[in-house]
């Protein structure tokens, strides 16, 4: 795993809203698959583990998606590098 960059990324309100919408949609798909269970959930779980460069359990991916939404909803203030 690579070290985190300390460089801030600035998104416009439109860009942040677009990214947030995609993340919320992904979270909804994960929740629906979990509620439905069966082969669809198993396929999604297997796909999450089969991602190149180290897949992770679906529950971890879902957590990260929700955390990313929180970061968009409650951004950290940008600090001066001076």
N, C-alpha and C positions, 0 to 999 in steps of 0.2 A: 504494500500500500504506500502511495506517495504521501509526503508531508503536505499538510494544508498550506495553501498560499495565504499570506497575510494581506494580499492586495484586495481591496473592496471592489465589488462589482456593482455598478449602478444600473438600475433598470428604470425605464419610464413607467408611469402608472399603467399604460396600456400593455407594456411587455409583462409587468408583474401580474396583471389581471389575466393575461393569456396563459402564462405559466401556471398560475394558481388554478385556473379552470381545468387545465390538463391534469394537474395533480389530484384535484378533487374527483375528476372523472375516473382516474385510475384507482383511487381509494374506494370509490363506489363499486367498481368492478370486483375488486378484491373482496369487499364485504358481501356482495351478491353471490360470488362464487363460494364463499365460506358458508353462507346460509343455505345454498342449494346443495352443497356437498357433491358427492358422486364423482363421475369421471371428469367433469369440467374442472372441479377443484384440484383433483389429482394432476391433471395436465398442466394447470397453472403452477402448481407447486413444483412439478418436475422441470418446467421451463425456467422457473426462478433459479433452481439449482444448476441448470445446464448452461447458464450464461458464461461466455468466454471470460477469462481473467477472474475466475472465482465467483461463481454464483452463490447466492445466500438463500436461506429459508424464506419463504414467502412472508411469514409473519414479520421478519426483520425488514424486508423491503416495504411492506405496508406501514410499519412504524416510521421508516425514513421518509416515506411520502407524506405522512401526517405531520412529521416534524418540519419538513420543507414548507408545508402550508403555514405552519406556525411562524416560521422565519419570515415568510412574506407578509403575514398579518401583523407581526410585531418585530419589525426590523431593528437591528442594533444601530445606534447612532454611528455615523462615520467619524472616525478620529483623524485629526490632522497628523501627517507624517513628519511635521517639522519639529 
